[in-house]
Structure formats: C-alpha cells, structure tokens
C-alpha cells in the first residue's frame, strides 16, 4: 500500500481500510469534498482529530499511535479511494492526525528520552530558534578492498 506497495494486503489492513472509509463518510465527508475542490494547488492534506478517530474506533486509534507509518498508509489509501468528481485524483493526498493525547506529547527542551520516541507518533512542543542542514555521521563502516 502507498509508498511501500505491498503485494499482499492482510485481512487486518482490509478491515482497517474499510473502517477508515466508514469513518470518513461519517465524520469527514464535508472536509473531503472541500479538499477535493482545493486539491492539489490549495491543499493536499485531510486533518483528522485523534479524538474523533478514538470515539469512532478506539482500537484503530491506538494502533495509529503504535504503528503510525503503516496505519497512515492505510488511512491515505482510504482517502484516495473516496468518491470524488471524475476529474479529481487524490493520488498524493495526505492524512494528518492532530490532537494527540497528552501522553504522546514531548517537549524539545531537556528531552533525554528522545530515543524512546523513535517509531512512535508524538506531538512535539517547543520554539524553533534556528534551522540548519542535518548531515549524517558514519558510526560504523566496512570496506572490502579488491
């Protein structure tokens, strides 16, 4: 699905895809129609409130926090397959989850547990004071001389 293009879609993923389609119809139909009119020049993202998703299906909401990349891909696939006017193709539409619970909030200042957040969906609070390019650093390398 999405960027990873899996050859097999699991039963759970099919269920989640249908859940997201139902969720969009029930809670975000107006927003999706507005997005379809604005896409792609004025907008590409559907903003979904975590509380709405949790109220609709608590397990799906929790899974979004646990494996955000996988569930986001399913949410975006559901968005792409919504009913749009014939001239609209939401091929690069995004789903943005906002309003995460306070337990997923991280402050930038004094963050000593940043590694605990890798792979998790978090809300980051802070003030950006400067921006610079990030460059990778090789920590381990292997060379094969011929």
N, C-alpha and C positions, 0 to 999 in steps of 0.2 A: 504494500500500500504506500502511496505517497512517494517520498524520496527513495525509500529502500526497495520498492517494487517487489514484494514477496510473491513467490509463485503460488503458495498455498495460503488461503485465508482460513484461519481457525474458526471453529464454531463460536468461541467466545468473541472473537473480533466481529463476526457476522451479527451476533446478538448486540454488541456494543454499537455497531453501525446503525442497526435498526432503532436502538434506544436513542441515539443522537438524532436521527431523523424525526422520531416522535417528539423528542424534547424541543427541537427547532420549530416544529409545527405548532406545538402547544404554547411555547414561551417566546419565540423569536421570529415569528413569521413576518411581522411588520419590519423588523430590523433587517431581515434578509432581503425583503423586497426593496428597501431603501438602498442597501448595499449593491444590489443588482443594478439599480439605476446609476449608481455612482462608480461602479467598477469599470475599468481599473484606474482611471485617472484621478478620481476624487477619494477613493477608498478601496482597500483590499482586505480589510480585517473586520470580522464579526467579533464584537466584545461580549463575552459571556460572563455573567456574575456567578461566582462559585456558589453562593447561597442558593441561586435558582437551580443549579445543577444538583446540589446536595438535596434540596427539597424534592426534586423530581426523582432522583435515584441516588441514594447515599453511597451505595457500593461503587457505582460508576464514578462519583465524585472523589471518593477515597482512592480509587485506582488511578485517577488522573494525577493525584499527588504522588503516588508511589512510583508509577512508570510514565512520567509526563510525555516523553517523546512518542511512545507507542500510542497512547490514548489521543494525543494531539493529532497524530496522523489519521486516526480513525475519525475524529471529530471533523477534520478538514475534508476527508473523503465524503462524509455525510453532507457537508456543506456543498461540495462540488456536485453532488447528485440531487440536490433540491430542485424543485420545479422552478425554472426561470423562463423568461421570454426566449424565443428561439435564437435571437441574436446575441444572447449573453452566455458566455462560457466562463465559469468561475474557476478556471484551471489553476490559478495561482492565489486563490483565496486563502486567507489565514483565519485561524480561530485563536483569539487571545483570551485567556482566563484571568479575571481580575477579582479583587475582593477576597483574597485567600484568607484562611483563618489565621489568627494571631500566632498560633503555634508554628506557622511557616514563615514568620517574619524574622528577618535578620538585619541587624544594624551593621553598617560598614565600620564605624569606629570601634576599635578594640575587639574585632572579630578574631577569636583564637580558634574557633571550631569550623573554619571555612571548609576544611576537607570533609567534614560531616555532611555538607550540603551538596557535594558532587552527585549528580544524577537525580537530585530532588528538585521539586518545584518550590521556589521560595519567593517571597517578596523582600526586596532589598530597600532599606530606608537609609538615606544619607544625603549629603550635599556633594556634588561633583565640583571640585576646586580646580582641577586641571586634567587635561587629556593628553596622552602620548601614545605612540605606537608600542605595541607589545611585541617583543621578539622572543622567539623560543630559545631555550638553552639546552644543549645536549647534556644529559646527565649520565648517559651510558652509550657507548658506541662500539661496534665491532667491525673490523676491517679484514678483508680477505685479499691478500696480495697474490698476484699471479705472475 
